[in-house]
Amino acid sequence: MLRKTPLDQIFVLDIETVPCVGCHDELNDMLRLLWEHKCHALRRDKGWRTSAEEVEPMPSHLEAASLFAQAGIYAEFGRVVCISVGCFNFDKQEETWRFRVKSFADEDEKLMLREFSALLARKPQYLLCAHNGKEFDFPYLGRRLLINGLPLPPQLDIAGKKPWEVAHFDTMELWKFGDRKSYTSLPLLAAMFGIPTPKDDINGGDVARVYYDEKDLPRIVKYCQKDIITTARVLQKFRGDEPFNDDAVVYADEVSAVMRRL
């Protein structure tokens, strides 16, 4: 199926997310209570157990306020701050593929999601591709769209569909070949294919700090865009194609504008 899908009908995307507020103390009473319930499961996952007979002091790193640093990965306690999207265009004059990159980034999550959703709605025939997209990016976007009272675009309106009817691509899933035992990061997968990955000054764990403390959204956008470029090149390797070079990347001008050229 991958070889049969035209490259110019695929949106490659990546999202960056942060906790819904800057720190645990800013949560309202209801969300603070619900986050504490969530923390019970997180502590169990980290191996912390207590019994009624012997109650151990809770380590500081397992307190609700400390665990809140992880809140951004849960759509119920996080929010999207950047969506980077890329698509392939064949340059007939140069006889080569171009990769057009556009980011939606705004402090107003609803506005950003509305613009992104409008792009997908205009291109209902396009499939989505992301690294670990089926486990993270696609469901996260769907949930945040609904939380913000926005309709789902065709690509994310998958309720009632069978797994094989959801035709999106996930480069991590493609690499598994049915194996469910491990997680393969995008940098590791790129390294296996000899695809260079730029060494950035931030990683996924830094995004919340850069957003809330440094208030440097453009820096997050740059980081996010590099991920979709790497994902697109990995996708080409799965197809047996030679990945595009840096000169083939075309950046749209304004970060928060709608991608009208696609």
N, C-alpha and C positions, 0 to 999 in steps of 0.2 A: 504493500500500500504506500509506503514512503516514497518509492521511486515513481509511483503512478501519480502522486500528488504534485501538481505544478508548484515550483518554488515560489512563484509570484502570487500564490494564493495562500500564503502562510504568514501569520503575524507571530513574530518571536517577541516574547515579553518577559519582563521581570518587574517585581514590585519591591519597594522598601517600606517597612512598617515600623511603627514605634508604639509604646504604651499610649493609651488614650489620654493620659495626663502626664505632667512632668515628673511627679513622684507619688508615692503611695498615699501621702497625707492629703493630696488633692482629690482623692476619690470621694464621691458622696457616700452617705451611710449605707445605702443598699448595695452599691458596687463593692464597697469595702468588705461587707459581710460575705458577698458572693465570691470575692477574691480569696477570702480566708477559706471558704469551702474548697475552692480550686487548689489551694495550697496543701490541703490534706493529701490529695492525690499526688501532687508534685513531691511532697516529702516521702511518701511511700515509694515512689519511683527512684528516689535517691537513697533508699535503704534505711531511712530513719523510722524506728519503731519504738513505741512505748506501750506499757500495759498499765492496768489499773493498780497493780501491786507495786510496780517500780516505774516511777515517772522520772525520766532523765531530763535535765535542763536542755532546752532547745538550743542547738548551735545558732549563732547569729546569722550565718549565711542561709539558714532555713526559715528565718522569720519572714512574715508576710511582706514587710517593707523591702527586704533584700531580694526576695523572689520576684518582686514586682518588676525588676529589670527584665524579666522574661515575658512580661505581659504582652509585648508587641507581637509575639508569634501567634496569639490567640485573637481571632476576629472579634470576640465578645469583649475583650479588654484592651484592644489595640486599635490602630487606625492606619490607613495608607497615606504616605506622604509623597510618594513618587511612583509613577508607572512609566517605564520605558518600553517603547514598542518599536520594532524594526520590521521592514519588509524588503523583499528582493525585487529589483527591477532590472530587466535585461536591456542593456544599452546596445541597440542595434548598430549604431554607428561605430562604436568601439568593439562590438562583439564580445562583451563581457558583462558579468553580473555586477550591479551596484547594490549596496545595502543602505537603505534610507532609515535614519534613526530619529525618533521623536520622543520627547518626554513630556508627560503631564505631571506637573508638580505645583502644589498650592497648599497654603495653610487651611483653605476651605476645602475639606475633603469632599463634600457633596458636589461642589462645582467641578472639581477635578474628575470625580467619578462620572458625572454627567457627560463631560466632554469625551472621556474615554469610551463610555458606553455608546455615545452617538457615532463614534468612528466604527465600532464593531457592527452597529445596526445598519450602517451604510454599506457594509461589506459582509453580508450574511454568508456568503460562500467561502469566506476565509476560515481556515482552521487556526488554532492557537498552538504555540509551541513554547515550552519553558523547561528549565531544569528543575525537577521535582514539582512541576506544575500541577500534576493531578493530586498531589498530597498537600500542596500549600497554596501556590499563586491562584489557581482557578477557583477553589472553594472559598478562599479568603476574599477574593474580589466579589464573588456572588453574595456572600454573607454581608459584606460592607455595603453593597448596593442596596440590599433589602433593608438593612438597618437605617440607611439614609433615605428610605422611602422612594427609591428609584427602580424602574423596571429593569428586568434582566435582558441583556441583548441576546440574540439567538444562540450565540456560541456558549453562553453560560446558563441558558434555560434548559437544563438537562433532567429535570424531575420526571421520573417515570421511564427514562430511557435505560436500556440494557447497557452494560459496560462496553460491549462491542459496537454499540450505536453512537458512542461518544468518541469521535474520530480525532481528538486532539493528540498532539505529540508531546512526549515527555522524554527528554534525552536521558534522564536517569533511569527511567523505566526501560527504554530501548537497550540500555547497557546491561540490564539485569538478565535478559534472556530467560525470564521465568524464575530466577533466583530471588528469594525474598529475605535473605539473611543479613544483608549489609547495605549501608548507605555509601554511595560514591559521590564525592563532592565534584563540583564543576571544575575547579583547578586540577584535581587529580585526573579527571577524564580528559581534560585538555592536554595535560602532560603526556598521557598515553598516546595521543594522536599527534604529538609534536606541535601543538598549537600554543604559541606564546601567550601568557597571561600577564598583564602589567602588574607590577608590585605597587599597590596603592598605599596611601598613608592611612587608610581606614579599612575596616572589614565590617561584616554584618553586625558584630557586637558593638561597634562604635556608633551606629546610626542614630540611636536615641540620644546619646550624648552630644553628637554633632548637631542634631536638630534642636533639642531643648536648651542645652547649655551654650553652644557656640552660635546657634541660630544661622547655620550655614547650609541652607537647602541646596544651593548650586553645587556644593561639594558632594552632597548625597546623589544628586542627579548624575554627575560625572561618573561616580562609582557604579551606579545602576546601569548606565549606558554601556560601560565596559563589559558588564555581565551579559547583556543581550548580544553583543558582538561576538563574544566567546561562544555563547550558546548557538548562534547561527553558524559559526564555523564548525562546531561539533556536529550539528545537523547535516551539514554538507558532507562531512566525513562518513556519517552513517549511510548517506546516499551513494558513496563512492566517488564524490566530486572533490575537486581541489578547492580548498577554502579561499575566499576572496582576500585580497591584501588590504593594507590600511588605506591605500589610495582610493579604494572602491567605496569607502564609507562616506555617506553624505549626511550631514547633520541639518535638521530643520532649524530655523532661526530662533524663534521665541519659545522658551521652555513651556510656558503655560497655555500657549495657543492651541487650538484644535488642529490636528494634522489633516489639512484640507487637500493636500496633494495626493494622498494615497487613494 
